[in-house]
């Protein structure tokens, strides 16, 4: 366990996090964040090595259902508390049930049926790139491509997709205040999109 502080949230580290991650893997395979969890006040730990992460994720003594440990008040204050459905936040058998519901969207015939739309969208995104050829592949192509397809698969109306994409960016950037804002801004129609 390491007591050193690692700056992996600065704009410099976000632009190129690999040197910080490499240093953490060498010096801090188990790292306790200096700030406590903003909801529970408990310690937050990071595993920085692949094998340790793999072992933890496959050890039945650890679970993903963090939300079940929160009090009702903590759930309300949690940065993603407003998003009641999250496939990655459940252990089997609930995770397995939800995964089976989603699996239908990703079987080969379903993906093949989406291929023309994927090709059209890829072409639109490439055509909208700057003429000087300088792009951020993730920001200018990968993220909008994926976010648009997911919005379409979830049936989010075209008029709401820009807001959906903005909220998705905020949630996946992982900044607590932004996550909280984005999660609590989601209209009820975007919550619990898969029920079964």
N, C-alpha and C positions, 0 to 999 in steps of 0.2 A: 504494500500500500504506500502511496506517495502523498506527501504533504505539500509538494511544490504546486505552484499555480501555472497553468498553461493557458495562454491566450488563444482560444480557438473560435471566439465569437467576433473578433475585430474584423473590420472590412478587409484588412490585409490577409488575415488568416482565411476568411471566407473566399477571397480571390484565389488563394493557393493554400489549402489546408494541409497538404501532404507533409511539409517539414514538421509542423506541429504534431501531426499524427505519428510520424516516424519517431520523433523524440518521446512522445508518450508511450509508444509501444516499447521503446528501449528502457525508459526510466520509470514508467507508471503503468504496469499491466493492469492494476486495479487502482482506480483513481476516484477519490471522493471530491465532488465539486465543493468549492468553498462556500457557496450559498446553499441553504437548506431548500427543500421542496417548498415552493411558495404556498401550497395548499395545506400540506400536512405538517410542515416544519421539520420533517424527518430528513435524514441524510440521503443524498443522491449519489449513486456509485456508477462509474463507467468501467466497462471492461474494454481494453484497447487492443487485445490480440485476438486474431481470428479463432484460434483453437479454443481459447477460453470462452469466447462467445458461443461457439458451436456446442461446447460441452454444457454450458448453462442452458441453452435453448432446448437441449435434448435431455435434460435432467428433470425428472418428474417432481423433484422437490421445489422447483421454481415454476411459476405460472405467469400468465399474461393478464390475468383478471384483476389488475390493480384497482380498477374502479369499484370492485366489490368490497374492498377494504376501507373505502371512504365513507365517512358519515354523510347524511343527506346535505348538511351545510357545506362540507368539503366538496361534494359532487357539484354543487351549484357554483362554487368558486373555481373549480378545476378548469384550466385553460381549454380543455376539450369537453367540458362537462355537458355542453349543449348538444353535442353530437352523440346520440344515444347508441348508434350502431357503428361498430368498427370491427371488421373481420379480424384484425390483428390483435384485438383486445380480449379475445376469448380463448379458452382452453377447450379441448374436446370434452364432451361431445358437441357442444354448441358451435365451436369453430368448424367442426366437420360438417354439421348440418348447413351452416351458412355457406361454406365452401362448395358444397354440392349444389346449392341453389345458383351460385354464380358460375359454376362450371359449364352450364348450358350455354352461356354467352361466349365461351372461349373454345368450344369444340371446333374441330376443323371445318365442318360445313358452315358454321356461323361466322368464323373468321374469313373464310373464302367469300361469303356473301358480302362482307364489309370491304373487300379488297378494292372495288371501284371507288368507293368513298374515300378510302385511305389514299389511293393514288391521286384523286382530285385534290384532297386536302394538302397532301405533300406538295403538289404542283403549285397550289395557291400560296403556300408558305414560302417556297423557293422563289416564286415570282415577286413576292413582297419584300425580299431581302434587299439591302442597300446595294446600289450599283458599284460602290467601291470594293465590294467583296469582303468587307470586314464584318464578321458576325460572331455572336456567341451562340454556338450550336445548341446548347441547352435552352437558353432564354429565347432564342429566335426561331427554333425549330422543334426540338424534342418536347419541351414542356407544352407549347401551344398545341402541337399535334396530339399529344396524349390527353391533355385536358379537354380538347374539343371532342375527341372520340368518346371519352368517358361521359361527358355531358350529353352527347347524343344517345349513347347507350342507356343512360338513366332517364331519357325522355325530358330533359330540361329544355324548356322552350328557347328558341333562338334568341329572343329578346332578353333572356336572363343569363345567357352564357358568358357575357363579358364579366358580369358580377360574380358568377360561379367561378370563373377562371381566377379572378382577383382573390376571392376567398380561398381558393385552393392554393394559390401561391403563398398566401399568408400562413395558412396552416402548415404547408410543407417546408416553409422557411424556418419553422420551429422557434420563432421568437415569441415568448410567452404572451406579451401584451397583444401582439398581432394575432396569435392563435386564439386568444380569448375573444378578441373583437370579431374575428372571422367566424369562429364557431357559434358565438351568440348572435351573429347577424344572419345566419342561415335561416331562411324562411322554413316554416313547418313542412312545406312540400318537398324540401331537400333532405329532411331528416328521415331516417329509417326508410331508405328507398327500396329495400328488399325485405319483404315480410313473407313468412311462410310457415 
